[in-house]
Amino acid sequence: MTDVKQETKRQANRAASSPWTERLARAGIAAKGVTFGIVAVLALLVAFGESEGKVTDRQGALQTVAEKPFGKILLVILAVGLGGYALWRFIEAILGRKLESSESEGLAKRAGYLARGVLYAVLCVTTVLLVTGSSGGGGKEEDRATAWVLDLPLGEWLVGLVGLGFLAAAGYNGYQAYSVKFREQLKIGEMSAAEDRWATRIGIFGHAARAVVFGLIGVFLIRAAIQYDPKEAIGLDGALNKVARADYGVYLLGLVAAGLGAYGLFCLIQARYREV
């Protein structure tokens, strides 16, 4: 077992030192930004009455893209990027350090890298299935997944812990927006004063919007655990639809959607200027 772990780490080290890893990581950050941008555009269309129905999540947004002219070509590009992002996070989880700084990370951070790797690997697979026409699309994934976990031993606690994880992510994004520490990951020296200023403003707005969305997801997952009701669980689309149904929901949805669009734009800035 030790030999397997050591060999895995050696392979991860070789991958980390490859220039292709940096290219894939940057492509992945850009793809991540594009997925948030598509969700934001679709949400804004709903907010402004240009589109009927509910707001979708990123998988639903990818489904919408697949139905457009040249959509599958864009999805192929996105699939490569999303796979690159997943690979980047998996390598960091295995090595236990940031690739850009070689700073060692604790188990909690490594678990976070692993979770993000899994999330974007799933998005990558979903995108490939959409390209090949093998995906049925739609459905209430959050309900099904939450119901499955709730039926496990200590399932309520597991769902509650995931909800707390989302609340922690909301707090982290809120802190990033307040402290602007996200600037530490950027190559500020390569940016002009105007680029730095606008990147900071966009980053603040985008992280604040993510804090709102993650907070809502966390609250409703915890409610699902307490009430033992998987229908209480929501994802990105559910969080945005909760916003839309609130007082002044159209305006709030427009604001949050614009914030998610700003986060998508910030990801594109990161793709160019982030330390990787």
LINQUI-V856644 format. One record per run of one state. SS is the DSSP state (alpha for helix, beta for strand, coil for the rest). FROM is the first residue (numbers start at 1). TO is the last residue. If there is no record, write none. Layout:
[[SS	FROM	TO] [SS	FROM	TO]]
This chain:
[[coil	1	1] [alpha	2	16] [coil	17	18] [alpha	19	47] [coil	48	57] [alpha	58	66] [coil	67	70] [alpha	71	95] [coil	96	96] [beta	97	97] [coil	98	103] [beta	104	104] [coil	105	106] [alpha	107	132] [coil	133	140] [alpha	141	150] [coil	151	154] [alpha	155	179] [coil	180	180] [alpha	181	185] [beta	186	186] [coil	187	187] [alpha	188	190] [coil	191	192] [alpha	193	227] [coil	228	229] [alpha	230	232] [coil	233	235] [alpha	236	245] [coil	246	248] [alpha	249	273] [beta	274	274] [coil	275	276]]
